[in-house]
């Protein structure tokens, strides 16, 4: 059986796949990482040799095409992926890009949401075939964003927080968007600390990373397993 491949789009050096990469390795998948900020070309459609697409976070806005022209290419790619219901996961900036190509408004929030903050599943989240069996009804992931989005039409609203009600959604059967960071692990968080706003709490990092590990591993593994079964 040929090895499964996942295409990962990374936007800055310090925001890698973290636990998503661990899930790929545990299942024997190959990760093909594109770094458009370093000159890698973004394809017009999901490559035939890839079974899933993951778009990571980044400090830029979805509207910053002038400074980051590759965002226009990513939007074209994601529009094709959404139209084809291609297995796709957008995280933070990736989620905002998915919301935008699905016709929703992406805009500056009232205040940044940064650090370990609670998230709760909606009723649709609890009954979702990916989110429901993998994530607790209430949990505490890491957040790092200042922008937010409206819920796209026909999207299933999966999760919310006290500050931002749109934290996760699904389009079709196979396209998922997470505003928060399930992928963060100890190594990734150590890199992020060099870039996070001063004063971001860190005293409970070890405990919260440990608590997030099992549901994050379940989520990423099930996402890939569902993808591989197509």
C-alpha positions as a Markdown table, in Angstrom:
| # | Residue | x | y | z |
|---|---|---|---|---|
| 1 | Unk | 0.0 | 0.0 | 0.0 |
| 2 | Unk | 1.5 | 3.4 | -0.9 |
| 3 | Unk | 2.4 | 5.8 | 1.9 |
| 4 | Unk | -0.2 | 8.5 | 2.6 |
| 5 | Unk | 0.9 | 12.1 | 2.2 |
| 6 | Unk | -0.3 | 15.2 | 3.9 |
| 7 | Unk | 0.4 | 18.7 | 2.5 |
| 8 | Unk | 1.2 | 21.2 | 5.2 |
| 9 | Unk | 1.4 | 24.9 | 4.6 |
| 10 | Unk | 3.5 | 26.8 | 7.2 |
| 11 | Unk | 3.6 | 30.6 | 7.4 |
| 12 | Unk | 6.5 | 31.4 | 9.7 |
| 13 | Unk | 9.5 | 29.4 | 10.9 |
| 14 | Unk | 8.3 | 29.2 | 14.6 |
| 15 | Unk | 4.8 | 27.9 | 13.8 |
| 16 | Unk | 5.3 | 24.3 | 12.8 |
| 17 | Unk | 2.9 | 21.3 | 12.9 |
| 18 | Unk | 3.8 | 20.2 | 16.4 |
| 19 | Unk | 1.4 | 17.4 | 17.5 |
| 20 | Unk | 0.0 | 17.2 | 14.0 |
| 21 | Unk | 3.4 | 16.0 | 12.9 |
| 22 | Unk | 3.5 | 13.5 | 15.7 |
| 23 | Unk | 0.2 | 12.0 | 14.5 |
| 24 | Unk | 1.5 | 11.8 | 11.0 |
| 25 | Unk | 4.6 | 9.9 | 12.1 |
| 26 | Unk | 2.6 | 7.6 | 14.4 |
| 27 | Unk | 0.4 | 6.5 | 11.5 |
| 28 | Unk | 3.2 | 6.2 | 9.0 |
| 29 | Unk | 2.2 | 9.2 | 6.9 |
| 30 | Unk | 4.6 | 11.4 | 5.0 |
| 31 | Unk | 4.4 | 15.2 | 5.7 |
| 32 | Unk | 5.1 | 17.5 | 2.7 |
| 33 | Unk | 5.6 | 21.0 | 4.1 |
| 34 | Unk | 5.4 | 24.1 | 2.0 |
| 35 | Unk | 6.9 | 27.3 | 3.3 |
| 36 | Unk | 5.6 | 30.0 | 0.9 |
| 37 | Unk | 7.2 | 32.8 | 3.0 |
| 38 | Unk | 10.6 | 31.2 | 2.0 |
| 39 | Unk | 9.6 | 31.0 | -1.7 |
| 40 | Unk | 7.8 | 27.6 | -2.0 |
| 41 | Unk | 5.1 | 27.7 | -4.6 |
| 42 | Unk | 1.5 | 27.0 | -3.5 |
| 43 | Unk | -0.4 | 24.7 | -5.9 |
| 44 | Unk | -3.7 | 25.7 | -7.5 |
| 45 | Unk | -5.4 | 22.5 | -6.2 |
| 46 | Unk | -4.6 | 19.8 | -3.7 |
| 47 | Unk | -1.9 | 17.6 | -5.3 |
| 48 | Unk | -3.0 | 14.2 | -6.5 |
| 49 | Unk | -0.4 | 12.5 | -4.3 |
| 50 | Unk | -1.7 | 14.1 | -1.1 |
| 51 | Unk | -4.7 | 12.8 | 0.9 |
| 52 | Unk | -5.1 | 15.7 | 3.2 |
| 53 | Unk | -4.3 | 19.4 | 3.5 |
| 54 | Unk | -3.3 | 21.3 | 6.7 |
| 55 | Unk | -2.9 | 25.1 | 6.8 |
| 56 | Unk | -1.2 | 26.4 | 10.0 |
| 57 | Unk | -1.3 | 29.7 | 11.8 |
| 58 | Unk | 0.8 | 32.8 | 11.4 |
| 59 | Unk | 1.0 | 36.5 | 12.5 |
| 60 | Unk | -0.4 | 38.0 | 9.3 |
| 61 | Unk | -4.0 | 38.8 | 8.5 |
| 62 | Unk | -5.9 | 37.1 | 5.7 |
| 63 | Unk | -6.1 | 40.6 | 4.1 |
| 64 | Unk | -2.3 | 41.2 | 4.0 |
| 65 | Unk | -1.8 | 40.1 | 0.4 |
| 66 | Unk | 0.2 | 43.2 | -0.3 |
| 67 | Unk | 2.9 | 42.1 | 2.2 |
| 68 | Unk | 2.4 | 38.4 | 1.7 |
| 69 | Unk | 1.3 | 37.7 | -1.9 |
| 70 | Unk | 1.3 | 34.0 | -1.3 |
| 71 | Unk | -2.0 | 34.5 | 0.6 |
| 72 | Unk | -3.8 | 34.9 | -2.7 |
| 73 | Unk | -2.4 | 31.6 | -3.8 |
| 74 | Unk | -3.6 | 29.9 | -0.6 |
| 75 | Unk | -7.0 | 31.4 | -1.0 |
| 76 | Unk | -7.3 | 29.9 | -4.5 |
| 77 | Unk | -6.1 | 26.5 | -3.2 |
| 78 | Unk | -8.5 | 26.5 | -0.3 |
| 79 | Unk | -11.4 | 27.5 | -2.5 |
| 80 | Unk | -10.8 | 24.5 | -4.7 |
| 81 | Unk | -10.4 | 22.3 | -1.5 |
| 82 | Unk | -13.7 | 23.5 | -0.1 |
| 83 | Unk | -15.6 | 23.1 | -3.3 |
| 84 | Unk | -14.3 | 19.5 | -3.6 |
| 85 | Unk | -14.8 | 18.7 | 0.1 |
| 86 | Unk | -11.2 | 17.7 | 0.1 |
| 87 | Unk | -10.0 | 16.7 | 3.6 |
| 88 | Unk | -8.6 | 20.0 | 5.0 |
| 89 | Unk | -7.7 | 21.3 | 8.4 |
| 90 | Unk | -7.2 | 25.1 | 9.0 |
| 91 | Unk | -5.7 | 26.2 | 12.3 |
| 92 | Unk | -5.8 | 29.8 | 13.5 |
| 93 | Unk | -4.9 | 31.8 | 10.3 |
| 94 | Unk | -5.8 | 28.7 | 8.3 |
| 95 | Unk | -9.2 | 28.7 | 9.9 |
| 96 | Unk | -9.6 | 32.4 | 9.0 |
| 97 | Unk | -8.6 | 31.7 | 5.4 |
| 98 | Unk | -11.2 | 29.0 | 5.2 |
| 99 | Unk | -13.9 | 31.3 | 6.6 |
| 100 | Unk | -13.0 | 33.9 | 4.1 |
| 101 | Unk | -13.0 | 31.6 | 1.0 |
| 102 | Unk | -16.4 | 30.3 | 2.2 |
| 103 | Unk | -17.8 | 33.8 | 2.0 |
| 104 | Unk | -17.6 | 34.9 | 5.7 |
| 105 | Unk | -16.2 | 38.1 | 7.0 |
| 106 | Unk | -12.8 | 38.1 | 8.7 |
| 107 | Unk | -12.1 | 41.1 | 10.9 |
| 108 | Unk | -10.2 | 42.5 | 13.9 |
| 109 | Unk | -11.6 | 41.3 | 17.2 |
| 110 | Unk | -12.4 | 43.4 | 20.3 |
| 111 | Unk | -9.2 | 42.2 | 22.0 |
| 112 | Unk | -6.5 | 39.6 | 21.4 |
| 113 | Unk | -7.2 | 36.1 | 22.7 |
| 114 | Unk | -3.8 | 34.8 | 23.9 |
| 115 | Unk | -2.9 | 32.0 | 26.3 |
| 116 | Unk | -4.6 | 29.0 | 27.8 |
| 117 | Unk | -8.3 | 29.8 | 27.7 |
| 118 | Unk | -11.4 | 27.6 | 28.0 |
| 119 | Unk | -13.3 | 26.4 | 25.0 |
| 120 | Unk | -16.7 | 24.6 | 25.0 |
| 121 | Unk | -18.2 | 22.4 | 22.3 |
| 122 | Unk | -21.6 | 23.4 | 20.9 |
| 123 | Unk | -24.4 | 20.8 | 20.5 |
| 124 | Unk | -23.2 | 20.3 | 16.9 |
| 125 | Unk | -19.6 | 19.9 | 18.1 |
| 126 | Unk | -20.7 | 17.2 | 20.6 |
| 127 | Unk | -22.4 | 15.3 | 17.8 |
| 128 | Unk | -19.7 | 15.9 | 15.1 |
| 129 | Unk | -18.1 | 12.6 | 13.8 |
| 130 | Unk | -14.6 | 14.0 | 14.4 |
| 131 | Unk | -14.9 | 16.5 | 17.2 |
| 132 | Unk | -17.4 | 14.7 | 19.3 |
| 133 | Unk | -15.4 | 11.5 | 19.9 |
| 134 | Unk | -12.0 | 13.2 | 20.4 |
| 135 | Unk | -12.4 | 16.5 | 22.3 |
| 136 | Unk | -14.0 | 17.0 | 25.8 |
| 137 | Unk | -17.1 | 19.1 | 26.1 |
| 138 | Unk | -15.0 | 21.7 | 27.8 |
| 139 | Unk | -11.2 | 22.0 | 27.6 |
| 140 | Unk | -8.4 | 24.5 | 27.7 |
| 141 | Unk | -6.3 | 24.8 | 24.5 |
| 142 | Unk | -3.8 | 27.6 | 23.7 |
| 143 | Unk | -5.0 | 30.7 | 21.8 |
| 144 | Unk | -3.0 | 33.3 | 19.9 |
| 145 | Unk | -5.0 | 35.5 | 17.6 |
| 146 | Unk | -6.4 | 39.0 | 17.3 |
| 147 | Unk | -8.7 | 38.5 | 14.3 |
| 148 | Unk | -12.0 | 36.6 | 14.3 |
| 149 | Unk | -14.6 | 35.6 | 11.7 |
| 150 | Unk | -18.3 | 35.2 | 11.1 |
| 151 | Unk | -19.6 | 31.7 | 10.7 |
| 152 | Unk | -19.8 | 30.8 | 7.0 |
| 153 | Unk | -23.2 | 29.9 | 5.6 |
| 154 | Unk | -23.9 | 26.2 | 5.8 |
| 155 | Unk | -21.1 | 25.7 | 8.2 |
| 156 | Unk | -21.6 | 23.6 | 11.3 |
| 157 | Unk | -20.6 | 25.6 | 14.4 |
| 158 | Unk | -18.6 | 23.3 | 16.6 |
| 159 | Unk | -17.0 | 25.3 | 19.5 |
| 160 | Unk | -17.0 | 28.6 | 21.3 |
| 161 | Unk | -15.2 | 30.6 | 24.0 |
| 162 | Unk | -16.3 | 33.4 | 26.3 |
| 163 | Unk | -14.5 | 36.0 | 24.2 |
| 164 | Unk | -15.1 | 34.6 | 20.7 |
| 165 | Unk | -18.1 | 32.5 | 19.9 |
| 166 | Unk | -16.8 | 31.2 | 16.6 |
| 167 | Unk | -13.9 | 28.9 | 17.6 |
| 168 | Unk | -14.4 | 25.9 | 15.3 |
| 169 | Unk | -16.6 | 24.9 | 12.3 |
| 170 | Unk | -17.0 | 22.2 | 9.7 |
| 171 | Unk | -17.8 | 22.7 | 6.0 |
| 172 | Unk | -19.2 | 19.8 | 4.2 |
| 173 | Unk | -18.0 | 16.5 | 5.6 |
| 174 | Unk | -14.2 | 16.9 | 5.5 |
| 175 | Unk | -13.2 | 20.5 | 5.9 |
| 176 | Unk | -12.5 | 21.6 | 9.5 |
| 177 | Unk | -11.4 | 24.9 | 11.0 |
| 178 | Unk | -10.0 | 25.5 | 14.5 |
| 179 | Unk | -9.3 | 29.0 | 15.8 |
| 180 | Unk | -7.3 | 27.6 | 18.7 |
| 181 | Unk | -4.1 | 25.6 | 18.8 |
| 182 | Unk | -4.4 | 21.9 | 19.5 |
| 183 | Unk | -1.0 | 21.3 | 17.8 |
| 184 | Unk | 1.0 | 23.1 | 20.5 |
| 185 | Unk | 3.6 | 20.9 | 22.3 |
| 186 | Unk | 6.4 | 21.7 | 24.6 |
| 187 | Unk | 9.0 | 22.3 | 21.8 |
| 188 | Unk | 6.6 | 24.5 | 19.9 |
| 189 | Unk | 5.6 | 26.5 | 22.9 |
| 190 | Unk | 9.2 | 27.1 | 23.8 |
| 191 | Unk | 9.7 | 28.7 | 20.3 |
| 192 | Unk | 6.5 | 30.7 | 20.6 |
| 193 | Unk | 7.6 | 32.2 | 23.9 |
| 194 | Unk | 10.1 | 34.3 | 22.0 |
| 195 | Unk | 7.3 | 35.9 | 20.0 |
| 196 | Unk | 4.2 | 36.0 | 22.3 |
| 197 | Unk | 3.1 | 39.3 | 23.9 |
| 198 | Unk | 4.9 | 40.2 | 27.1 |
| 199 | Unk | 2.9 | 39.0 | 30.2 |
| 200 | Unk | 1.4 | 35.9 | 28.5 |
| 201 | Unk | 0.9 | 33.5 | 31.5 |
| 202 | Unk | 3.3 | 30.6 | 31.6 |
| 203 | Unk | 3.1 | 29.2 | 35.2 |
| 204 | Unk | 0.8 | 26.3 | 34.2 |
| 205 | Unk | 2.4 | 25.4 | 30.9 |
| 206 | Unk | 3.5 | 21.9 | 31.9 |
| 207 | Unk | 0.1 | 20.9 | 33.4 |
| 208 | Unk | -1.9 | 22.4 | 30.6 |
| 209 | Unk | 0.3 | 20.8 | 27.9 |
| 210 | Unk | -0.1 | 17.4 | 29.5 |
| 211 | Unk | -3.9 | 17.8 | 29.8 |
| 212 | Unk | -4.2 | 18.8 | 26.1 |
| 213 | Unk | -2.0 | 16.0 | 24.8 |
| 214 | Unk | -4.6 | 13.1 | 24.8 |
| 215 | Unk | -7.5 | 14.9 | 23.2 |
| 216 | Unk | -5.2 | 16.6 | 20.6 |
| 217 | Unk | -3.6 | 13.3 | 19.7 |
| 218 | Unk | -7.1 | 11.7 | 19.3 |
| 219 | Unk | -8.3 | 14.6 | 17.2 |
| 220 | Unk | -5.3 | 14.6 | 14.7 |
| 221 | Unk | -5.2 | 10.8 | 14.5 |
| 222 | Unk | -8.9 | 10.5 | 13.8 |
| 223 | Unk | -8.8 | 13.3 | 11.2 |
| 224 | Unk | -6.1 | 11.4 | 9.4 |
| 225 | Unk | -7.8 | 8.0 | 9.8 |
| 226 | Unk | -11.1 | 9.4 | 8.4 |
| 227 | Unk | -9.1 | 10.9 | 5.5 |
| 228 | Unk | -7.3 | 7.7 | 4.8 |
| 229 | Unk | -10.6 | 5.7 | 4.7 |
| 230 | Unk | -11.9 | 7.8 | 1.8 |
